[in-house]
Amino acid sequence: MSENPTKRWYMPTARTVSEIEDFLLGLVARDRGITLEEVRQEGVRYPYDPPWNSEEFVHYQAEIEEEFGIDFDPIEVEVVQRSVARLAAHIRDLIERQAQQTA
């Protein structure tokens, strides 16, 4: 089956920051074999700790870039990757910037 060439730019633009957060937390849930709700509860208990360490994030980075059709700037992503909310907002900003450039 061939990939829909519009999926990379169309689908991500429709996603909210909350949906992006769900995707990010879903990566962690999948790898740990736990539910999305369990990952969220960890975030409530440990609000200043990201759900991944630096090595795990590098593993997720390629999946995130592919899913949303973006490329992370290494310095920018290092600053925001320690917070799911900040990372999700950063991804949303990158998607919007890319959509404006291609419009």
Short mmCIF file of the C-alpha atoms (twelve columns), coordinates in Angstrom:
data_MODEL
# 
_entry.id   MODEL 
# 
loop_
_atom_site.group_PDB 
_atom_site.id 
_atom_site.type_symbol 
_atom_site.label_atom_id 
_atom_site.label_alt_id 
_atom_site.label_comp_id 
_atom_site.label_asym_id 
_atom_site.label_seq_id 
_atom_site.Cartn_x 
_atom_site.Cartn_y 
_atom_site.Cartn_z 
_atom_site.pdbx_PDB_model_num 
ATOM 1   C CA . MET A 1   0.000  0.000  0.000  1 
ATOM 2   C CA . SER A 2   1.433  3.361  -0.923 1 
ATOM 3   C CA . GLU A 3   1.559  6.155  1.615  1 
ATOM 4   C CA . ASN A 4   -0.777 9.070  1.109  1 
ATOM 5   C CA . PRO A 5   1.557  11.940 0.125  1 
ATOM 6   C CA . THR A 6   -0.704 14.504 1.808  1 
ATOM 7   C CA . LYS A 7   -0.697 12.717 5.169  1 
ATOM 8   C CA . ARG A 8   2.584  14.243 6.307  1 
ATOM 9   C CA . TRP A 9   1.372  17.811 6.065  1 
ATOM 10  C CA . TYR A 10  -2.394 17.540 6.322  1 
ATOM 11  C CA . MET A 11  -3.010 15.273 9.287  1 
ATOM 12  C CA . PRO A 12  -0.561 16.865 11.733 1 
ATOM 13  C CA . THR A 13  -1.933 20.358 11.174 1 
ATOM 14  C CA . ALA A 14  -5.297 19.169 12.462 1 
ATOM 15  C CA . ARG A 15  -3.843 17.921 15.740 1 
ATOM 16  C CA . THR A 16  -4.144 19.880 18.934 1 
ATOM 17  C CA . VAL A 17  -1.393 20.230 21.518 1 
ATOM 18  C CA . SER A 18  -3.361 17.785 23.676 1 
ATOM 19  C CA . GLU A 19  -3.424 15.213 20.860 1 
ATOM 20  C CA . ILE A 20  0.307  15.659 20.347 1 
ATOM 21  C CA . GLU A 21  0.858  15.091 24.081 1 
ATOM 22  C CA . ASP A 22  -1.197 11.894 23.843 1 
ATOM 23  C CA . PHE A 23  0.998  10.695 20.991 1 
ATOM 24  C CA . LEU A 24  4.177  11.433 22.972 1 
ATOM 25  C CA . LEU A 25  2.894  9.731  26.100 1 
ATOM 26  C CA . GLY A 26  1.659  6.862  23.946 1 
ATOM 27  C CA . LEU A 27  5.232  6.181  22.828 1 
ATOM 28  C CA . VAL A 28  6.256  5.797  26.460 1 
ATOM 29  C CA . ALA A 29  3.215  3.666  27.305 1 
ATOM 30  C CA . ARG A 30  3.891  1.363  24.361 1 
ATOM 31  C CA . ASP A 31  7.542  0.850  25.268 1 
ATOM 32  C CA . ARG A 32  6.854  0.277  28.961 1 
ATOM 33  C CA . GLY A 33  3.849  -1.945 28.358 1 
ATOM 34  C CA . ILE A 34  1.558  0.254  30.461 1 
ATOM 35  C CA . THR A 35  -1.518 2.333  29.732 1 
ATOM 36  C CA . LEU A 36  -1.578 5.950  28.693 1 
ATOM 37  C CA . GLU A 37  -3.381 6.732  31.954 1 
ATOM 38  C CA . GLU A 38  -0.545 5.147  33.957 1 
ATOM 39  C CA . VAL A 39  1.977  7.350  32.159 1 
ATOM 40  C CA . ARG A 40  -0.180 10.388 32.923 1 
ATOM 41  C CA . GLN A 41  -0.339 9.431  36.590 1 
ATOM 42  C CA . GLU A 42  3.455  9.260  36.705 1 
ATOM 43  C CA . GLY A 43  3.467  12.808 35.357 1 
ATOM 44  C CA . VAL A 44  1.147  13.915 38.143 1 
ATOM 45  C CA . ARG A 45  3.330  12.264 40.793 1 
ATOM 46  C CA . TYR A 46  6.580  13.556 39.293 1 
ATOM 47  C CA . PRO A 47  5.680  16.789 37.487 1 
ATOM 48  C CA . TYR A 48  9.292  17.939 37.048 1 
ATOM 49  C CA . ASP A 49  10.572 14.705 35.530 1 
ATOM 50  C CA . PRO A 50  9.978  13.916 31.870 1 
ATOM 51  C CA . PRO A 51  8.629  10.448 31.089 1 
ATOM 52  C CA . TRP A 52  11.860 9.639  29.229 1 
ATOM 53  C CA . ASN A 53  15.559 10.011 29.762 1 
ATOM 54  C CA . SER A 54  17.856 11.463 27.098 1 
ATOM 55  C CA . GLU A 55  18.660 8.053  25.586 1 
ATOM 56  C CA . GLU A 56  14.974 7.119  25.346 1 
ATOM 57  C CA . PHE A 57  14.126 10.473 23.802 1 
ATOM 58  C CA . VAL A 58  16.694 9.958  21.047 1 
ATOM 59  C CA . HIS A 59  14.887 6.690  20.297 1 
ATOM 60  C CA . TYR A 60  11.534 8.514  20.102 1 
ATOM 61  C CA . GLN A 61  12.849 11.487 18.147 1 
ATOM 62  C CA . ALA A 62  12.859 9.746  14.765 1 
ATOM 63  C CA . GLU A 63  9.319  8.459  15.313 1 
ATOM 64  C CA . ILE A 64  8.124  11.921 16.325 1 
ATOM 65  C CA . GLU A 65  9.747  13.568 13.316 1 
ATOM 66  C CA . GLU A 66  8.251  10.979 10.966 1 
ATOM 67  C CA . GLU A 67  4.782  11.125 12.512 1 
ATOM 68  C CA . PHE A 68  4.539  14.897 12.285 1 
ATOM 69  C CA . GLY A 69  6.670  15.471 9.184  1 
ATOM 70  C CA . ILE A 70  9.076  17.781 10.990 1 
ATOM 71  C CA . ASP A 71  12.800 18.039 11.643 1 
ATOM 72  C CA . PHE A 72  14.002 18.970 15.100 1 
ATOM 73  C CA . ASP A 73  16.764 21.497 15.581 1 
ATOM 74  C CA . PRO A 74  19.067 19.725 18.090 1 
ATOM 75  C CA . ILE A 75  19.501 22.792 20.306 1 
ATOM 76  C CA . GLU A 76  15.815 23.737 20.344 1 
ATOM 77  C CA . VAL A 77  14.634 20.215 21.069 1 
ATOM 78  C CA . GLU A 78  17.163 19.789 23.883 1 
ATOM 79  C CA . VAL A 79  15.605 22.771 25.639 1 
ATOM 80  C CA . VAL A 80  11.986 21.582 25.360 1 
ATOM 81  C CA . GLN A 81  12.239 17.775 25.547 1 
ATOM 82  C CA . ARG A 82  12.291 17.726 29.348 1 
ATOM 83  C CA . SER A 83  8.604  18.746 29.447 1 
ATOM 84  C CA . VAL A 84  5.850  16.958 27.562 1 
ATOM 85  C CA . ALA A 85  3.737  20.127 27.429 1 
ATOM 86  C CA . ARG A 86  6.595  22.268 26.121 1 
ATOM 87  C CA . LEU A 87  7.625  19.623 23.601 1 
ATOM 88  C CA . ALA A 88  4.042  19.265 22.344 1 
ATOM 89  C CA . ALA A 89  3.718  23.042 21.951 1 
ATOM 90  C CA . HIS A 90  7.083  23.129 20.159 1 
ATOM 91  C CA . ILE A 91  5.960  20.389 17.757 1 
ATOM 92  C CA . ARG A 92  2.716  22.265 17.091 1 
ATOM 93  C CA . ASP A 93  4.727  25.435 16.339 1 
ATOM 94  C CA . LEU A 94  6.989  23.520 13.947 1 
ATOM 95  C CA . ILE A 95  3.962  22.061 12.167 1 
ATOM 96  C CA . GLU A 96  2.394  25.495 11.814 1 
ATOM 97  C CA . ARG A 97  5.633  27.055 10.550 1 
ATOM 98  C CA . GLN A 98  6.033  24.291 8.003  1 
ATOM 99  C CA . ALA A 99  2.427  24.658 6.856  1 
ATOM 100 C CA . GLN A 100 2.924  28.404 6.371  1 
ATOM 101 C CA . GLN A 101 6.093  27.809 4.356  1 
ATOM 102 C CA . THR A 102 4.397  25.302 2.063  1 
ATOM 103 C CA . ALA A 103 1.211  27.358 1.626  1 
# 
